[in-house]
Amino acid sequence: MGAEQSTFTASKADTDVLIVGAGISGIGMAAHMKMLCPDRSFAIVERRSQIGGTWDLFRYPGVRSDSDMHTLGFVFEPWKHEKSIADGPSILDYLNRIADERDIRRHIRFDSKVVSADFDSAAGYWVVTLEGKDGQRSRVTAGWLYLGSGYYDYDKPYEAHFDGREDFKGEIVHPQFWPENLDYTGKQVVVIGSGATAVTIVPSMADKAAHVTMLQRTPTWYVTRPAKDAIANFLRKFLPEETAYRITRFKNVKLQNLFFKRARTRPDKVAAFLTKRLKSLLGDKYDEKAFTPPYNPWEQRLCLVPDADLFEAIKAGKASVVTDRIERFDATGIQLQSGKHLDADVIVTATGLKMVMAGKIAISVDGLPVDFADRYYYKGAMFSNVPNLAAVFGYLNASWTLRADINARYICDVLNAMKSRGMEVAVPKLAPNHHLDEDNIYDFSSGYIERARHLLPKSASDMRWRLNQDYVRDVTWMRDDPIEDGVLQFSHPRPATAHKAHMAAAE
C-alpha cells in the first residue's frame, strides 16, 4: 500500500460488513462473503431469535413459496427436495442447513433490532444502534451496511378497516400473526382476500373446516403447476446434483421471463390461455364473475396454485369463492353490500402486508436523515449519494432470491475492488442537475405497492439508476458492467463538514 493511501483496517470498525436480517437475503450475503471475500469480516444482526425471516415469522396453514425453489433457492446451493413448490418448514430447513454447513450461524447476533444507523464520513464507517429483547441499547460500527431486512413491516400488517369488527363473536385472525393453537375443525371460515396468502390458506384450512369461503373484492389471475418438477427430478437421477439444479434453474428462469414478457406484449392471448386452463380445471364450478379480473395478467403478481389444490377444494364443495364488497361485520359473520350474509366462526383477514423501506431503520449520513424516496436506486443495490450501503428488494415478477444473489455478488465485487485500490468509501455520485428521466418500474397495481409508493426510491430509464425488472438481462449486465463505471466513486474518509456540504448540494 502506497504512502499516500489510507491505512484503514478492520480494527477501526467492529466489522467490515454488518448484515441486517438472517433471512434469505442476509444468509445469501453471508455465504457470498465466505466464498468471494474470505478476508473480510462480517456480522449478522437478527431481531428474531432464529433465522429464516419471512419463513420463520409466517405460521399460517399451508405456508409455502409462491415461486419454485429452483429460483427461490440460492445460485450456489442446490434445492434437493422432491417438491419444487416448498412449504415453509422445508425452506427453513434449507436456510438452517446452509447456515450450519457454511459456518454462518456463529456470526449471527439474535434478538438484536437495528434502531438507527449513521454514516460517519470522518471515520468512514457506520455507527449502528441496536436494541436487545430487554430494551437495552448498544452500539456497533461497520464499514458497510447490508440491508437484508425485507420489504414489509414485521410489527404491523396492513389491516383494512371493517365496520362492526368489534361486534363479531367469533375469532378474527391476520395471517402474519397466526395463533399457535387455533382450532377451526368443523367451523365456518371466511378468508378475506384473493392474493397469494389467501390462495394458500383456503385449500389448507378446507381439510378440517366445515367450509371455507374466499371473499374477494377483485378476482385474481391464477397459474397452476405441479408441486413436483418432473424434469428436475428426472435430471437428478442421472446428473450430479449441482448440474441438474443449474439446468432446472436456467429452464425455470427462461420460461418465467418469456411468460411475463408475453403477458405484457399480448395480454389478451395470455388471459385467454389462463381462462381456458381454469375452465378445464373447474368444470361446472367455473364462475366467470369470480375468475375474470378487471386487469391484465401480470399487472399484479400471478397467484400460483400448486397441484390445483384450491380448485380441487372448490370442486369437492369444501371451498367457494364469493365476489362482493363488505358492508360490515356483525355478531355471526359478514354482511355484504349485495344483501347476502356470510356466516362465520372464524374470519381470516388476508388483506395484505404493510411495506416499509430499510426495515424502518433511521438511516442518516453525518446526522442528516436519508429519505429514500428522494434517492435513485443504483444498479438495484445501492442508492444515490449514500455511501457504503446496499439493500435487497426482490423482483416483482420473479423470485426474490434472484436479486438477492445478484446484489450479494455485486457488493462482494465492489468490496474486492475497494481493497485493491486501498479505498474505504464507495458512493454512487449523482449531481443535483442530473436530468434523469424518472421511470415507473413499479408498473403493478397491487395494493401493497400502491399504498407505499411515497416511500419507495426512484428509478430512471438509465440501467445504472433503476431497480430493473428483467433478471435475464440483469444477471449478465451486472456481471459485465465495470465496477468503476464513472458513477461509483471510491475515496478515503473525509471530514464530516466537507461531506455535509456535498450532501446538501446533492439534495
Secondary structure, DSSP 4 states (H G I P E B T S, - for coil): --TTS----GGGSSEEEEEE-SSHHHHHHHHHHHHH-TTS-EEEE-SSSSS-THHHH--STT-B-SS-HHHHS-TTS---SSBSS-BHHHHHHHHHHHHHHTT-GGGEE-SEEEEEEEEETTTTEEEEEEEETTS-EEEEEEEEEEE---SB-SS-------TTGGG--SEEE-GGG--TT---TT-EEEEE--SHHHHHHHHHHHTTSSEEEEEESS---EEEE-SB-HHHHHHHHHS-HHHHHHHHHHHHHHHHHHHHHHHHH-HHHHHHHHHHHHHHHHGGG--TTTS--SS-TTSSPPEEEETTHHHHHHHTTSEEEEE--EEEEETTEEEETTS-EEE-SEEEE-----B-SGGG-EEEETTEEP-GGGSBEETTTEETT-TTEEE----SSS-HHHHHHHHHHHHHHHHHHHHHHT--EEEE---TT--PPB--------HHHHTTGGGSPB-BSSGGGS----HHHHHHHHHHS-SSSSSEEEE----HHHHHHHHHHH-
